[in-house]
Amino acid sequence: MLEKVAESADILFLDFPGGFGKESVLAIHASTSVLAVMKLDVDSLKASLPVPRIAERLKAKFVGVVVNQKMNGEVKVDEVEMLIGNVIGEIPYDDAVKKSATTGAPIIFSSPASKVSRILNEIAEALSVWLGSFKGDRREIVARSKLFKALCP
């Protein structure tokens, strides 16, 4: 299924658990760009520390870090930037995300005015500009993409 979706998508995001198992290394090896997503805790920091180095070794560009479920954590954002790389977005913790996951409706559609939705759109815009892939209204392109249709029939 993944190969079929990848053939019809310009950009494909894969989400793997923290740490580096075989699947994570294979995914990075097959990628041209890598983005680390982490929480502000010591375990997430430890798991994310090797991402830039492994990406470089496997000839993938390290894009940066997105902080997920941001709360007052054990680790500060400036520490993440110093140790891992540029933080391109900070997604706050919000119970609406859990509700969205339970219902199966993406948060940007179920709660489009929420802070989380606004920040996710900002991150998507920053990534699309960085990748130079899209022109015009990026949200319209994403909503109409073959990838979206394949994953959300």
N, CA, C and O of each residue as an XYZ file, in Angstrom:
612
protein
N       0.830     -1.196      0.000
C       0.000      0.000      0.000
C       0.874      1.260      0.000
O       0.595      2.214     -0.725
N       1.930      1.255      0.815
C       2.795      2.431      0.916
C       3.404      2.794     -0.430
O       3.455      3.971     -0.785
N       3.862      1.809     -1.180
C       4.456      2.079     -2.492
C       3.437      2.708     -3.431
O       3.769      3.616     -4.194
N       2.193      2.227     -3.378
C       1.139      2.757     -4.239
C       0.851      4.227     -3.903
O       0.707      5.059     -4.799
N       0.771      4.535     -2.609
C       0.533      5.911     -2.185
C       1.718      6.791     -2.570
O       1.532      7.908     -3.053
N       2.928      6.295     -2.360
C       4.134      7.077     -2.663
C       4.219      7.432     -4.144
O       4.704      8.509     -4.489
N       3.761      6.551     -5.018
C       3.793      6.817     -6.458
C       2.887      7.983     -6.839
O       3.142      8.672     -7.827
N       1.827      8.206     -6.059
C       0.868      9.243     -6.416
C       1.016     10.504     -5.563
O       0.152     11.380     -5.604
N       2.092     10.606     -4.797
C       2.262     11.756     -3.910
C       3.577     12.469     -4.182
O       4.600     11.840     -4.454
N       3.531     13.783     -4.103
C       4.756     14.573     -4.190
C       5.535     14.505     -2.885
O       6.765     14.460     -2.880
N       4.796     14.499     -1.779
C       5.399     14.469     -0.449
C       4.709     13.384      0.356
O       3.484     13.265      0.330
N       5.488     12.601      1.063
C       4.938     11.530      1.883
C       5.553     11.625      3.265
O       6.775     11.594      3.407
N       4.712     11.740      4.288
C       5.185     11.785      5.665
C       4.956     10.425      6.300
O       3.857      9.875      6.229
N       5.988      9.889      6.916
C       5.896      8.628      7.632
C       6.156      8.895      9.101
O       7.077      9.636      9.446
N       5.357      8.301      9.965
C       5.493      8.509     11.403
C       5.941      7.201     12.037
O       5.239      6.191     11.975
N       7.124      7.235     12.650
C       7.669      6.059     13.311
C       7.842      6.347     14.786
O       8.028      7.501     15.173
N       7.785      5.306     15.627
C       8.014      5.525     17.058
C       9.435      5.999     17.306
O      10.318      5.832     16.465
N       9.641      6.592     18.474
C      10.964      7.092     18.836
C      12.001      5.987     18.866
O      11.669      4.807     18.985
N      13.235      6.373     18.759
C      14.316      5.400     18.747
C      14.636      4.985     17.328
O      13.974      5.398     16.376
N      15.657      4.167     17.202
C      16.069      3.772     15.869
C      16.098      2.272     15.732
O      17.089      1.610     16.041
N      14.980      1.754     15.257
C      14.927      0.364     14.885
C      15.205      0.253     13.401
O      15.484      1.243     12.726
N      15.125     -0.948     12.916
C      15.379     -1.223     11.502
C      14.453     -0.398     10.597
O      14.889      0.142      9.580
N      13.169     -0.309     10.979
C      12.194      0.407     10.149
C      12.553      1.882     10.003
O      12.439      2.447      8.916
N      12.985      2.500     11.093
C      13.341      3.920     11.048
C      14.535      4.172     10.142
O      14.535      5.115      9.351
N      15.544      3.331     10.259
C      16.741      3.495      9.429
C      16.400      3.279      7.958
O      16.869      4.025      7.099
N      15.586      2.265      7.661
C      15.181      2.018      6.271
C      14.376      3.190      5.714
O      14.543      3.563      4.553
N      13.503      3.771      6.538
C      12.706      4.913      6.085
C      13.598      6.116      5.790
O      13.405      6.799      4.785
N      14.566      6.376      6.656
C      15.491      7.491      6.413
C      16.312      7.229      5.161
O      16.547      8.139      4.367
N      16.746      5.995      4.986
C      17.547      5.641      3.809
C      16.768      5.871      2.511
O      17.351      6.236      1.490
N      15.453      5.657      2.556
C      14.621      5.822      1.363
C      14.155      7.264      1.169
O      13.467      7.563      0.193
N      14.519      8.156      2.084
C      14.036      9.534      2.058
C      15.063     10.496      1.476
O      16.267     10.240      1.487
N      14.549     11.603      0.971
C      15.440     12.685      0.548
C      15.572     13.737      1.641
O      16.574     14.448      1.705
N      14.554     13.836      2.504
C      14.550     14.810      3.595
C      13.961     14.173      4.845
O      13.082     13.315      4.762
N      14.454     14.602      6.009
C      14.012     14.040      7.282
C      13.665     15.175      8.240
O      14.397     16.158      8.351
N      12.546     15.024      8.924
C      12.079     15.972      9.922
C      11.884     15.209     11.224
O      11.181     14.198     11.237
N      12.486     15.663     12.316
C      12.307     15.025     13.621
C      11.130     15.673     14.336
O      11.019     16.899     14.370
N      10.253     14.857     14.906
C       9.134     15.337     15.704
C       9.327     14.773     17.104
O       9.489     13.565     17.277
N       9.310     15.653     18.101
C       9.607     15.201     19.458
C       8.837     15.998     20.503
O       8.394     17.120     20.255
N       8.688     15.391     21.678
C       8.153     16.090     22.842
C       9.326     16.704     23.600
O      10.484     16.372     23.347
N       9.018     17.590     24.519
C      10.072     18.239     25.300
C      10.362     17.448     26.575
O      10.188     17.949     27.686
N      10.809     16.203     26.392
C      11.235     15.404     27.532
C      12.568     14.743     27.205
O      12.977     14.678     26.046
N      13.230     14.260     28.233
C      14.575     13.714     28.069
C      14.577     12.496     27.150
O      15.479     12.355     26.324
N      13.579     11.609     27.276
C      13.533     10.419     26.417
C      13.410     10.792     24.942
O      14.095     10.214     24.098
N      12.544     11.754     24.628
C      12.395     12.198     23.241
C      13.669     12.863     22.735
O      14.056     12.680     21.580
N      14.315     13.631     23.599
C      15.569     14.277     23.218
C      16.633     13.232     22.895
O      17.327     13.339     21.884
N      16.759     12.221     23.755
C      17.742     11.154     23.512
C      17.457     10.435     22.199
O      18.375     10.136     21.436
N      16.174     10.156     21.937
C      15.809      9.447     20.709
C      16.046     10.300     19.469
O      16.352      9.767     18.402
N      15.910     11.621     19.596
C      16.041     12.515     18.447
C      17.467     12.989     18.188
O      17.778     13.428     17.081
N      18.327     12.908     19.182
C      19.704     13.399     19.027
C      20.434     12.845     17.805
O      21.093     13.615     17.107
N      20.348     11.544     17.512
C      21.114     11.027     16.370
C      20.482     11.266     15.001
O      21.100     10.956     13.983
N      19.269     11.808     14.952
C      18.565     11.946     13.667
C      19.375     12.727     12.634
O      19.542     12.232     11.519
N      19.889     13.925     12.943
C      20.645     14.653     11.910
C      21.869     13.884     11.409
O      22.147     13.866     10.210
N      22.585     13.260     12.316
C      23.799     12.525     11.935
C      23.463     11.304     11.068
O      24.138     11.043     10.073
N      22.428     10.568     11.447
C      22.027      9.395     10.659
C      21.510      9.834      9.294
O      21.821      9.208      8.280
N      20.725     10.906      9.263
C      20.228     11.416      7.975
C      21.394     11.774      7.064
O      21.394     11.424      5.884
N      22.384     12.467      7.607
C      23.549     12.860      6.805
C      24.292     11.633      6.274
O      24.671     11.589      5.104
N      24.494     10.654      7.126
C      25.189      9.430      6.693
C      24.438      8.706      5.590
O      25.047      8.085      4.718
N      23.104      8.788      5.629
C      22.287      8.092      4.638
C      21.900      9.001      3.474
O      21.004      8.674      2.697
N      22.579     10.147      3.357
C      22.412     11.080      2.236
C      21.023     11.716      2.176
O      20.528     12.029      1.093
N      20.396     11.906      3.338
C      19.110     12.600      3.407
C      19.341     13.953      4.070
O      20.174     14.073      4.968
N      18.609     14.968      3.632
C      18.742     16.314      4.211
C      17.936     16.377      5.505
O      16.764     16.000      5.529
N      18.558     16.849      6.571
C      17.849     17.054      7.834
C      17.198     18.426      7.795
O      17.886     19.444      7.714
N      15.862     18.455      7.854
C      15.092     19.689      7.715
C      15.037     20.461      9.029
O      15.175     21.685      9.032
N      14.839     19.772     10.125
C      14.716     20.426     11.419
C      13.846     19.621     12.354
O      13.648     18.420     12.169
N      13.324     20.304     13.372
C      12.563     19.658     14.439
C      11.205     20.330     14.577
O      11.087     21.550     14.465
N      10.182     19.517     14.823
C       8.881     20.017     15.241
C       8.660     19.504     16.659
O       8.770     18.305     16.920
N       8.349     20.415     17.568
C       8.034     20.036     18.942
C       6.545     19.736     18.995
O       5.726     20.563     18.593
N       6.193     18.549     19.494
C       4.805     18.108     19.557
C       4.343     18.069     21.009
O       5.135     17.802     21.914
N       3.075     18.332     21.223
C       2.461     18.317     22.549
C       3.249     19.193     23.523
O       3.565     18.778     24.638
N       3.560     20.412     23.081
C       4.393     21.313     23.887
C       3.678     21.721     25.170
O       2.568     22.254     25.151
N       4.342     21.457     26.264
C       3.941     21.920     27.593
C       5.231     22.359     28.268
O       6.300     22.307     27.659
N       5.144     22.782     29.491
C       6.362     23.085     30.234
C       7.049     21.763     30.516
O       6.678     21.046     31.446
N       8.045     21.445     29.717
C       8.709     20.157     29.815
C      10.047     20.232     30.502
O      10.482     21.284     30.970
N      10.690     19.073     30.548
C      12.009     18.958     31.162
C      13.075     19.623     30.302
O      14.124     20.031     30.799
N      12.794     19.725     29.014
C      13.760     20.242     28.046
C      13.206     21.541     27.463
O      12.002     21.648     27.229
N      14.048     22.501     27.235
C      13.650     23.791     26.653
C      13.884     23.780     25.141
O      14.768     23.081     24.644
N      13.079     24.567     24.417
C      13.190     24.642     22.963
C      14.586     25.094     22.538
O      15.133     24.567     21.569
N      15.168     26.061     23.247
C      16.509     26.512     22.859
C      17.557     25.414     23.044
O      18.564     25.397     22.336
N      17.330     24.499     23.989
C      18.240     23.358     24.152
C      18.118     22.402     22.968
O      19.116     21.857     22.496
N      16.884     22.201     22.491
C      16.660     21.353     21.314
C      17.381     21.953     20.115
O      18.048     21.236     19.369
N      17.253     23.265     19.925
C      17.921     23.922     18.795
C      19.438     23.803     18.890
O      20.113     23.608     17.879
N      19.966     23.917     20.086
C      21.410     23.834     20.266
C      21.918     22.403     20.025
O      22.986     22.216     19.443
N      21.158     21.401     20.470
C      21.624     20.015     20.401
C      21.260     19.294     19.107
O      22.014     18.441     18.640
N      20.102     19.633     18.522
C      19.627     18.875     17.355
C      19.570     19.723     16.098
O      20.106     19.330     15.061
N      18.930     20.879     16.176
C      18.811     21.719     14.992
C      17.625     22.656     15.079
O      16.948     22.728     16.105
N      17.384     23.363     14.009
C      16.344     24.371     13.909
C      14.963     23.812     14.253
O      14.547     22.798     13.693
N      14.253     24.472     15.174
C      12.872     24.108     15.498
C      11.974     24.924     14.583
O      11.921     26.150     14.680
N      11.265     24.232     13.690
C      10.437     24.947     12.712
C       9.004     25.133     13.170
O       8.239     25.855     12.531
N       8.625     24.486     14.280
C       7.278     24.656     14.798
C       7.130     24.036     16.168
O       7.821     23.080     16.517
N       6.204     24.605     16.947
C       5.921     24.121     18.291
C       4.418     23.907     18.406
O       3.659     24.870     18.515
N       3.987     22.653     18.383
C       2.568     22.311     18.455
C       2.189     22.161     19.926
O       2.736     21.298     20.612
N       1.256     22.990     20.427
C       0.909     22.910     21.847
C       0.080     21.661     22.157
O      -0.573     21.096     21.280
N       0.122     21.252     23.413
C      -0.747     20.164     23.857
C      -2.177     20.680     23.826
O      -2.437     21.814     24.230
N      -3.111     19.852     23.347
C      -4.517     20.234     23.290
C      -5.352     18.965     23.314
O      -5.142     18.066     22.500
N      -6.309     18.886     24.254
C      -7.180     17.710     24.347
C      -7.996     17.498     23.075
O      -8.416     16.374     22.798
N      -8.228     18.555     22.298
C      -8.987     18.434     21.048
C      -8.287     17.501     20.062
O      -8.941     16.898     19.212
N      -6.966     17.378     20.167
C      -6.227     16.482     19.272
C      -6.592     15.032     19.573
O      -6.769     14.235     18.652
N      -6.708     14.680     20.861
C      -7.123     13.320     21.238
C      -8.519     13.028     20.706
O      -8.772     11.950     20.169
N      -9.427     13.993     20.857
C     -10.791     13.827     20.358
C     -10.772     13.635     18.847
O     -11.490     12.788     18.314
N      -9.964     14.410     18.169
C      -9.838     14.305     16.722
C      -9.340     12.919     16.316
O      -9.845     12.323     15.365
N      -8.352     12.416     17.042
C      -7.814     11.086     16.740
C      -8.866     10.012     16.980
O      -8.943      9.039     16.229
N      -9.672     10.180     18.012
C     -10.720      9.206     18.325
C     -11.796      9.182     17.247
O     -12.272      8.113     16.867
N     -12.177     10.351     16.756
C     -13.234     10.422     15.740
C     -12.715     10.147     14.337
O     -13.491      9.833     13.435
N     -11.408     10.264     14.154
C     -10.825     10.030     12.834
C     -10.843     11.249     11.932
O     -10.445     11.170     10.770
N     -11.303     12.380     12.459
C     -11.338     13.615     11.669
C     -10.080     14.423     11.959
O      -9.810     14.731     13.120
N      -9.305     14.774     10.938
C      -8.111     15.589     11.182
C      -8.461     16.880     11.919
O      -9.477     17.512     11.629
N      -7.626     17.263     12.862
C      -7.874     18.446     13.694
C      -8.049     19.709     12.853
O      -8.819     20.594     13.227
N      -7.354     19.804     11.735
C      -7.492     21.021     10.917
C      -8.873     21.128     10.280
O      -9.265     22.203      9.827
N      -9.623     20.002     10.244
C     -10.994     20.041      9.743
C     -12.002     20.085     10.890
O     -13.014     20.779     10.794
N     -11.737     19.350     11.978
C     -12.684     19.313     13.095
C     -12.626     20.578     13.947
O     -13.643     20.992     14.502
N     -11.471     21.186     14.056
C     -11.300     22.428     14.836
C     -10.386     23.390     14.080
O      -9.276     23.671     14.533
N     -10.842     23.896     12.932
C      -9.961     24.703     12.088
C      -9.483     26.008     12.722
O      -8.447     26.539     12.320
N     -10.218     26.536     13.706
C      -9.824     27.800     14.326
C      -8.927     27.602     15.552
O      -8.494     28.578     16.165
N      -8.649     26.356     15.907
C      -7.841     26.101     17.102
C      -6.390     26.515     16.886
O      -5.915     26.619     15.755
N      -5.700     26.749     17.999
C      -4.286     27.120     17.934
C      -3.477     26.007     17.275
O      -2.563     26.278     16.498
N      -3.815     24.748     17.588
C      -3.105     23.611     16.992
C      -3.263     23.626     15.474
O      -2.281     23.449     14.752
N      -4.477     23.834     14.983
C      -4.712     23.870     13.534
C      -3.935     24.996     12.874
O      -3.343     24.816     11.810
N      -3.940     26.155     13.511
C      -3.200     27.300     12.961
C      -1.708     26.982     12.868
O      -1.071     27.266     11.854
N      -1.162     26.399     13.915
C       0.268     26.081     13.919
C       0.586     24.975     12.916
O       1.613     25.040     12.241
N      -0.273     23.960     12.806
C      -0.045     22.906     11.808
C      -0.035     23.486     10.399
O       0.785     23.091      9.570
N      -0.940     24.419     10.125
C      -0.949     25.070      8.808
C       0.317     25.891      8.585
O       0.854     25.914      7.478
N       0.800     26.570      9.637
C       2.046     27.333      9.518
C       3.234     26.410      9.234
O       4.097     26.730      8.416
N       3.269     25.269      9.917
C       4.352     24.303      9.690
C       4.277     23.758      8.271
O       5.296     23.653      7.589
N       3.063     23.410      7.821
C       2.894     22.898      6.455
C       3.343     23.938      5.435
O       3.997     23.605      4.447
N       2.992     25.188      5.678
C       3.399     26.254      4.760
C       4.919     26.416      4.753
O       5.528     26.552      3.692
N       5.525     26.401      5.940
C       6.983     26.533      6.022
C       7.671     25.382      5.295
O       8.654     25.594      4.586
N       7.163     24.176      5.468
C       7.757     23.021      4.783
C       7.573     23.113      3.277
O       8.494     22.811      2.518
N       6.391     23.528      2.841
C       6.159     23.602      1.400
C       7.015     24.686      0.756
O       7.490     24.519     -0.367
N       7.212     25.789      1.459
C       8.097     26.836      0.941
C       9.528     26.316      0.902
O      10.241     26.512     -0.082
N       9.942     25.651      1.982
C      11.298     25.101      2.043
C      11.516     24.094      0.914
O      12.563     24.100      0.266
N      10.540     23.244      0.685
C      10.675     22.238     -0.366
C      10.506     22.834     -1.758
O      10.930     22.235     -2.746
N       9.892     24.004     -1.842
C       9.679     24.643     -3.133
C       8.741     23.860     -4.024
O       8.805     23.951     -5.250
N       7.868     23.088     -3.396
C       7.023     22.175     -4.160
C       5.720     22.789     -4.631
O       5.191     22.391     -5.668
N       5.196     23.749     -3.891
C       3.854     24.226     -4.182
C       3.843     25.704     -4.510
O       4.695     26.471     -4.059
N       2.866     26.080     -5.298
C       2.601     27.484     -5.576
C       1.103     27.686     -5.372
O       0.319     26.755     -5.558
N       0.711     28.876     -4.997
C      -0.710     29.143     -4.787
C      -1.160     28.733     -3.398
O      -0.363     28.702     -2.460
N      -2.442     28.419     -3.272
C      -3.028     28.084     -1.977
C      -2.644     26.666     -1.576
O      -3.180     25.697     -2.113
N      -1.731     26.551     -0.647
C      -1.202     25.245     -0.244
C      -2.272     24.365      0.396
O      -2.275     23.155      0.173
N      -3.174     24.937      1.181
C      -4.207     24.129      1.832
C      -5.120     23.489      0.795
O      -5.539     22.344      0.965
N      -5.430     24.204     -0.265
C      -6.265     23.646     -1.322
C      -5.544     22.495     -2.012
O      -6.155     21.471     -2.317
N      -4.272     22.657     -2.253
C      -3.495     21.592     -2.898
C      -3.481     20.349     -2.027
O      -3.691     19.241     -2.521
N      -3.234     20.523     -0.730
C      -3.187     19.370      0.170
C      -4.549     18.693      0.237
O      -4.629     17.465      0.189
N      -5.618     19.471      0.346
C      -6.954     18.898      0.454
C      -7.342     18.120     -0.797
O      -8.112     17.163     -0.714
N      -6.821     18.516     -1.950
C      -7.178     17.837     -3.196
C      -6.192     16.753     -3.596
O      -6.419     16.043     -4.576
N      -5.122     16.618     -2.868
C      -4.056     15.709     -3.300
C      -4.498     14.255     -3.321
O      -5.404     13.846     -2.595
N      -3.844     13.502     -4.160
C      -4.118     12.068     -4.246
C      -3.789     11.371     -2.940
O      -4.453     10.404     -2.565
N      -2.775     11.851     -2.250
C      -2.403     11.253     -0.974
C      -3.539     11.395      0.025
O      -3.880     10.431      0.710
N      -4.126     12.573      0.119
C      -5.226     12.791      1.051
C      -6.386     11.864      0.712
O      -6.970     11.250      1.605
N      -6.723     11.759     -0.563
C      -7.821     10.888     -0.981
C      -7.515      9.429     -0.677
O      -8.411      8.680     -0.287
N      -6.270      9.016     -0.848
C      -5.899      7.624     -0.587
C      -5.971      7.293      0.898
O      -6.338      6.179      1.272
N      -5.624      8.257      1.742
C      -5.587      7.993      3.175
C      -6.905      8.274      3.873
O      -7.153      7.725      4.946
N      -7.754      9.108      3.302
C      -9.029      9.483      3.921
C     -10.158      9.312      2.914
O     -10.709     10.299      2.426
N     -10.507      8.064      2.599
C     -11.545      7.846      1.571
C     -12.916      8.342      2.002
O     -13.880      8.227      1.246
